[in-house]
Amino acid sequence: MTDDWETEDFSLRDVVARHHTQAMKLLITGGGTGGHIFAGVAIAEKFKELHPNGEVLFVGSRGGLEEKLVPRAGIPLRTLRLSALKGKGSIDKFKSLIKIPFALIEAFGIVLRFKPDAIIGVGGYASGPVVLAGYFSKLFGHKKIGILEQNAVSGLTNRWLSRFSDLIFCAFSGIESQFPGKTTLVTGNPVRKEMVRLESPSGRFCVFIFGGSQGAVGINSLILGALPLLKDLPIDWIHQTGERDFDRVKKGYESEQVAGRVEPFIYDMKACYSRSHLVVCRAGSSTLAELAAVGRASFLVPFPFAADNHQEKNARLFEKTGASRVFLQNQSTSESLAQAIRSLVQDSTQLDKMRTEALALHTSSGLEKILSHLLKI
C-alpha cells in the first residue's frame, strides 16, 4: 500500500524550513550486526547534515558491536540489557526471555525522556522494545515510527514490528507485498556518507576479503585453500578475519609465505575498498549497498544459515545484473574460487563490466526519502 507521499514534490529541506524554530529529535534503534549499525549511522549522519540543530540518539543492546561503532561515529548511544534468542541453548534462551520485560521498561524510559519526533528501527533485537515503547508512548505525544527492511525477503521480527509502525522502508523492490496494508516505500539501503563512488584502483591486483563484522570461518577457509593456487600471480591481499579466527588465518598466510594485511577487524573500510579490485564477502544488504555505492566487483559467499536464506536471495539479485558472482559456501571449493579470481586478474574487461553494473545498482536518494517521509509530521 502506498499513499500520495510518494508522488508529492516534497523534500526534507521543506520539513527543516517549516520547523526551523523547533529542534527535531530522531531516535534510531537496532544493532547486533555491522549491517544494522552502519545503516543506522548513515541515517544519523544525513539527519545531522540536513538538520544541524536537531538531536539524534541511537539505542542498541548492551555488550553489542554498537558499543564500539556508534560512539566512534560521534553518535550518542544508550543500551538496553537485552540479548539474542536465536541460536541459543534452552538455559541461555530462558535468561534472554527474562530480560525482555526489563528492556521494555528501559526503552519506555528512554523514549519518554528523549521525546523523539520519530523513531526508526534498523534491525536487530534491540529494536523490538524501542519500537513497542514508541508505539504505546504515542499517548503522550505524536511519534512517527518507521521500520527499515534491508533484505530481499522480510525478516520475522520486522513483519511482527510492522503492525506497530507507520512506514516500512524497503531496500529492494518487490517485497512491499510482504507488508500487506502498510505504507511502504522503496528507498534502497542507507550507506554512510564516506561511501562514495571510487575510481578504479591502480597498481597490483588487490583482493579484499571480509565476512561481516564478526568474520566468517567459511570464507576464511575458502581463501586459505585458494592462496597456494594463486601464488604465481601478482596479487595483494587484505583480509578481515574476525576475532575468533584471526590466529588460524594469520598462520595460514605465513605458512604459504603470502604477504597480506590480515586483521581481526578493519575500521577504514573506504580505504580498503579504494585499494581493492575485487571484494570477497558475505551478502548482507548493507554490504551490497556499499559495494554498489563505491563501485566494486564482488564474489559473494552468502551466510548459509541466514533467516529465510535471505543472503542468497540478496546475492542473486546482484548476480543477475552481472555485478557479482555467487559462491555457495557448502557447494563451492577453493579451486573454483581460485580459478574465478585468476580469470579476473587476466581479464580487466570483465572486471570493469562488473564494476559498472555494481554502480548502476546504487540508489543515491534513499536517505533523503527515508528522512523526508519519517519527519513529515
C-alpha positions as CSV (number, residue, x, y, z in Angstrom):
1,M,0.0,0.0,0.0
2,T,1.3,3.5,-0.8
3,D,-0.1,7.0,-0.4
4,D,0.2,10.4,-2.0
5,W,3.6,11.0,-0.3
6,E,5.3,9.0,-3.0
7,T,4.1,11.3,-5.8
8,E,4.2,14.6,-3.9
9,D,7.1,17.0,-4.6
10,F,8.4,17.0,-1.1
11,S,11.9,17.2,0.5
12,L,13.4,17.1,3.9
13,R,14.6,20.6,3.4
14,D,11.0,21.7,3.4
15,V,10.5,20.0,6.7
16,V,13.5,21.8,8.1
17,A,12.3,25.1,6.9
18,R,8.9,24.7,8.5
19,H,10.4,23.5,11.8
20,H,13.3,26.0,12.0
21,T,12.2,27.1,15.4
22,Q,11.9,23.5,16.7
23,A,14.9,21.2,17.4
24,M,13.7,18.0,16.0
25,K,14.7,14.7,17.6
26,L,15.3,11.3,15.9
27,L,15.7,8.0,17.7
28,I,17.3,5.2,15.8
29,T,17.2,1.7,17.2
30,G,18.8,-1.7,16.3
31,G,22.2,-3.3,16.2
32,G,23.9,-6.6,16.7
33,T,25.5,-6.7,13.3
34,G,27.6,-4.2,11.4
35,G,24.9,-4.1,8.7
36,H,22.2,-2.9,11.0
37,I,24.6,-0.5,12.8
38,F,26.0,1.1,9.7
39,A,22.5,1.7,8.2
40,G,21.6,3.5,11.5
41,V,24.8,5.5,11.4
42,A,24.1,6.5,7.8
43,I,20.6,7.8,8.7
44,A,22.0,9.7,11.7
45,E,24.7,11.3,9.6
46,K,22.2,12.5,7.0
47,F,19.8,13.8,9.7
48,K,22.5,15.9,11.3
49,E,23.6,17.2,7.8
50,L,20.1,18.3,6.9
51,H,19.0,19.3,10.4
52,P,22.1,20.5,12.2
53,N,20.2,21.8,15.2
54,G,18.4,18.5,15.7
55,E,19.2,15.7,18.2
56,V,19.7,12.1,17.4
57,L,20.0,9.1,19.7
58,F,20.9,5.5,18.9
59,V,19.5,2.8,21.2
60,G,21.2,-0.7,21.0
61,S,21.9,-3.6,23.2
62,R,24.5,-3.8,26.0
63,G,27.6,-5.6,25.0
64,G,26.8,-5.4,21.3
65,L,29.1,-4.3,18.5
66,E,27.2,-1.0,18.5
67,E,29.1,0.0,21.7
68,K,32.2,0.2,19.5
69,L,30.9,1.5,16.2
70,V,28.2,4.1,17.2
71,P,30.4,6.3,19.6
72,R,33.2,6.1,17.0
73,A,30.8,7.7,14.6
74,G,30.1,10.5,17.1
75,I,26.5,9.5,17.8
76,P,25.1,9.4,21.3
77,L,24.3,5.8,22.4
78,R,22.0,4.2,25.0
79,T,21.9,0.5,25.5
80,L,19.3,-2.0,26.8
81,R,20.1,-5.1,28.9
82,L,19.0,-7.5,26.2
83,S,20.4,-10.5,24.4
84,A,19.5,-12.5,21.3
85,L,17.2,-15.5,21.4
86,K,18.1,-17.1,18.1
87,G,20.8,-19.8,18.2
88,K,20.8,-20.1,22.0
89,G,20.5,-23.2,24.2
90,S,17.5,-23.6,26.4
91,I,19.1,-22.0,29.5
92,D,20.6,-19.0,27.7
93,K,17.2,-18.6,25.9
94,F,15.4,-18.5,29.2
95,K,17.8,-15.9,30.5
96,S,17.2,-13.8,27.4
97,L,13.5,-14.1,27.8
98,I,13.7,-12.9,31.4
99,K,15.5,-9.7,30.2
100,I,12.7,-8.7,27.8
101,P,10.3,-7.0,30.3
102,F,13.1,-5.1,31.9
103,A,14.4,-4.0,28.5
104,L,10.9,-2.8,27.6
105,I,10.8,-0.7,30.8
106,E,14.2,0.8,30.0
107,A,13.0,1.5,26.4
108,F,9.9,3.3,27.8
109,G,12.1,5.4,30.0
110,I,14.4,6.4,27.1
111,V,11.5,7.3,24.8
112,L,9.6,9.3,27.4
113,R,12.8,11.3,28.4
114,F,14.2,11.8,24.9
115,K,10.7,12.7,23.4
116,P,11.6,11.9,19.8
117,D,9.6,13.2,16.9
118,A,10.3,10.0,15.0
119,I,11.7,6.5,15.7
120,I,13.2,4.2,13.1
121,G,14.1,0.5,13.7
122,V,17.0,-0.6,11.5
123,G,17.0,-4.3,12.5
124,G,18.4,-6.3,15.4
125,Y,16.7,-7.5,18.6
126,A,17.2,-4.1,20.4
127,S,14.7,-2.5,18.0
128,G,11.8,-4.6,19.4
129,P,11.4,-3.0,22.8
130,V,12.1,0.5,21.5
131,V,9.5,0.3,18.7
132,L,6.9,-1.1,21.1
133,A,7.7,1.7,23.6
134,G,7.4,4.3,20.8
135,Y,4.0,2.9,19.8
136,F,2.5,2.9,23.2
137,S,4.0,6.2,24.2
138,K,2.1,7.9,21.4
139,L,-0.5,8.5,24.1
140,F,1.9,11.2,25.4
141,G,2.6,12.9,22.0
142,H,3.0,12.2,18.3
143,K,5.8,10.0,17.2
144,K,6.1,8.6,13.7
145,I,7.5,5.1,13.6
146,G,9.3,3.5,10.7
147,I,10.9,0.2,10.0
148,L,13.8,-0.4,7.6
149,E,13.7,-3.8,5.9
150,Q,17.2,-4.3,4.5
151,N,16.9,-7.6,2.7
152,A,15.3,-9.2,-0.3
153,V,12.9,-11.1,1.9
154,S,11.4,-9.6,5.1
155,G,12.5,-11.0,8.5
156,L,10.1,-12.3,11.1
157,T,10.9,-9.5,13.5
158,N,10.2,-6.8,11.0
159,R,7.0,-8.5,9.9
160,W,5.9,-8.5,13.5
161,L,7.0,-5.0,14.3
162,S,5.4,-3.6,11.2
163,R,2.0,-3.7,12.8
164,F,3.2,-1.1,15.3
165,S,4.8,1.1,12.5
166,D,3.5,3.9,10.3
167,L,6.0,3.3,7.5
168,I,8.1,0.5,6.0
169,F,11.2,1.4,4.1
170,C,12.3,-1.4,1.7
171,A,15.8,-1.8,0.4
172,F,14.7,-3.9,-2.5
173,S,11.8,-3.5,-4.8
174,G,9.3,-6.4,-4.8
175,I,9.0,-7.0,-1.1
176,E,6.3,-4.4,-0.5
177,S,3.7,-7.2,-0.7
178,Q,5.2,-8.8,2.4
179,F,3.7,-6.0,4.4
180,P,0.0,-6.0,3.5
181,G,-2.0,-3.0,4.5
182,K,1.1,-0.9,5.4
183,T,2.5,2.2,3.8
184,T,5.7,1.1,2.0
185,L,8.5,3.0,0.2
186,V,11.4,1.5,-1.8
187,T,14.5,3.5,-0.7
188,G,17.5,1.3,-1.2
189,N,19.7,0.6,1.7
190,P,21.4,3.6,3.5
191,V,25.1,3.9,3.3
192,R,27.5,6.1,5.3
193,K,28.5,9.4,3.8
194,E,32.1,8.3,3.2
195,M,30.9,5.5,0.9
196,V,31.0,7.4,-2.5
197,R,31.9,6.3,-6.0
198,L,35.6,5.4,-6.2
199,E,37.9,5.4,-9.1
200,S,39.3,2.2,-10.5
201,P,42.4,1.3,-8.4
202,S,45.9,1.4,-9.8
203,G,48.8,-0.9,-9.0
204,R,48.8,-4.6,-8.4
205,F,45.6,-6.6,-8.4
206,C,44.1,-6.5,-4.8
207,V,41.6,-8.8,-3.2
208,F,39.7,-7.5,-0.1
209,I,38.1,-10.3,2.0
210,F,35.8,-9.8,4.9
211,G,33.0,-11.9,6.4
212,G,30.9,-9.2,8.1
213,S,31.6,-7.6,11.5
214,Q,32.1,-11.0,13.2
215,G,34.2,-12.6,10.4
216,A,33.2,-15.7,8.5
217,V,35.1,-19.0,9.1
218,G,33.6,-20.4,5.8
219,I,35.0,-17.6,3.7
220,N,38.3,-17.7,5.6
221,S,38.7,-21.4,4.8
222,L,37.9,-21.0,1.1
223,I,40.6,-18.2,0.8
224,L,43.2,-20.2,2.7
225,G,42.7,-23.1,0.3
226,A,43.0,-20.7,-2.7
227,L,46.2,-19.0,-1.6
228,P,48.6,-21.7,-2.8
229,L,46.9,-21.9,-6.1
230,L,47.4,-18.2,-6.8
231,K,50.9,-17.7,-5.6
232,D,52.2,-17.3,-9.1
233,L,50.1,-14.2,-9.7
234,P,50.9,-10.6,-8.5
235,I,48.1,-10.2,-6.0
236,D,47.9,-8.1,-2.9
237,W,45.5,-9.4,-0.1
238,I,43.5,-7.5,2.6
239,H,41.7,-9.9,4.9
240,Q,39.4,-9.1,7.8
241,T,39.2,-12.4,9.7
242,G,37.0,-11.8,12.7
243,E,38.4,-12.1,16.3
244,R,37.9,-15.8,16.7
245,D,39.6,-16.9,13.5
246,F,42.5,-14.4,13.4
247,D,45.3,-16.7,14.6
248,R,44.4,-19.5,12.2
249,V,44.1,-17.3,9.2
250,K,47.3,-15.3,10.0
251,K,49.2,-18.6,10.3
252,G,47.8,-19.8,7.0
253,Y,49.2,-16.7,5.2
254,E,52.5,-17.2,6.9
255,S,52.8,-20.9,6.1
256,E,52.2,-20.2,2.4
257,Q,54.6,-17.3,2.6
258,V,51.9,-15.0,1.1
259,A,52.1,-11.3,2.2
260,G,48.9,-9.7,3.2
261,R,47.2,-7.3,5.5
262,V,45.5,-9.7,7.9
263,E,43.5,-8.2,10.8
264,P,40.7,-9.2,13.1
265,F,38.6,-6.1,12.3
266,I,39.1,-3.3,9.9
267,Y,37.7,0.2,10.5
268,D,39.0,2.0,7.5
269,M,36.6,0.3,5.0
270,K,36.7,3.1,2.5
271,A,40.5,2.9,2.2
272,C,40.3,-0.9,1.7
273,Y,37.5,-0.5,-1.0
274,S,39.6,2.1,-2.7
275,R,42.6,-0.2,-2.9
276,S,40.8,-3.3,-4.0
277,H,39.8,-4.6,-7.4
278,L,37.7,-7.4,-6.1
279,V,35.8,-8.0,-2.9
280,V,35.1,-11.4,-1.5
281,C,32.4,-11.2,1.2
282,R,29.0,-12.2,2.6
283,A,25.8,-10.9,1.1
284,G,24.2,-8.8,3.8
285,S,22.2,-6.0,2.5
286,S,24.4,-3.2,3.9
287,T,27.5,-4.8,2.4
288,L,25.8,-4.9,-1.0
289,A,24.7,-1.3,-0.7
290,E,28.3,-0.3,0.0
291,L,29.6,-2.3,-3.0
292,A,27.1,-0.5,-5.2
293,A,28.0,2.9,-3.8
294,V,31.7,2.6,-4.2
295,G,31.5,0.5,-7.4
296,R,33.4,-2.7,-6.8
297,A,33.2,-6.2,-8.4
298,S,32.5,-8.9,-5.9
299,F,32.4,-12.6,-5.2
300,L,29.6,-13.2,-2.8
301,V,29.5,-16.1,-0.3
302,P,26.1,-15.9,1.4
303,F,25.8,-17.0,5.0
304,P,24.1,-20.4,4.6
305,F,22.2,-20.1,7.9
306,A,20.7,-16.7,7.4
307,A,17.0,-16.5,8.2
308,D,14.8,-17.4,5.2
309,N,18.0,-17.8,3.2
310,H,17.8,-14.0,2.7
311,Q,21.6,-13.6,2.0
312,E,21.5,-15.9,-1.0
313,K,18.4,-14.0,-2.3
314,N,20.2,-10.7,-1.9
315,A,23.2,-12.1,-3.7
316,R,21.2,-13.5,-6.6
317,L,19.8,-10.0,-7.3
318,F,23.4,-8.7,-7.8
319,E,24.5,-11.8,-9.8
320,K,21.6,-11.3,-12.1
321,T,22.9,-7.9,-13.2
322,G,26.4,-9.1,-13.7
323,A,27.8,-7.1,-10.7
324,S,28.7,-10.2,-8.7
325,R,29.3,-13.9,-8.8
326,V,27.8,-16.2,-6.1
327,F,29.7,-19.0,-4.5
328,L,27.6,-21.1,-2.1
329,Q,29.7,-21.9,0.9
330,N,28.7,-25.6,1.1
331,Q,28.9,-26.2,-2.6
332,S,32.0,-24.2,-3.7
333,T,35.6,-25.2,-3.5
334,S,38.8,-23.2,-3.0
335,E,39.8,-24.4,-6.5
336,S,36.7,-22.9,-8.1
337,L,37.2,-19.7,-6.2
338,A,40.9,-19.5,-7.2
339,Q,40.1,-20.1,-10.9
340,A,37.5,-17.3,-10.8
341,I,40.0,-14.9,-9.2
342,R,42.6,-15.9,-11.8
343,S,40.1,-15.2,-14.6
344,L,39.6,-11.6,-13.3
345,V,43.3,-10.9,-12.9
346,Q,43.8,-11.9,-16.5
347,D,40.7,-10.1,-17.9
348,S,40.3,-6.5,-16.9
349,T,37.4,-6.1,-19.3
350,Q,35.3,-8.5,-17.3
351,L,36.3,-6.7,-14.1
352,D,35.3,-3.3,-15.5
353,K,31.9,-4.6,-16.5
354,M,31.2,-5.9,-13.0
355,R,32.2,-2.6,-11.6
356,T,29.9,-0.7,-13.9
357,E,27.0,-3.0,-13.1
358,A,27.6,-2.5,-9.4
359,L,27.5,1.3,-9.7
360,A,24.2,1.0,-11.6
361,L,22.6,-0.6,-8.6
362,H,23.3,2.3,-6.2
363,T,20.3,4.3,-5.0
364,S,21.6,7.8,-4.2
365,S,18.4,9.5,-2.9
366,G,17.4,6.8,-0.4
367,L,18.4,8.6,2.8
368,E,16.6,11.8,1.9
369,K,13.5,9.7,1.1
370,I,13.6,7.9,4.4
371,L,14.0,11.1,6.4
372,S,11.6,13.3,4.5
373,H,8.7,10.8,4.9
374,L,9.7,9.9,8.5
375,L,9.8,13.6,9.6
376,K,6.7,14.8,7.7
377,I,4.8,15.4,10.9
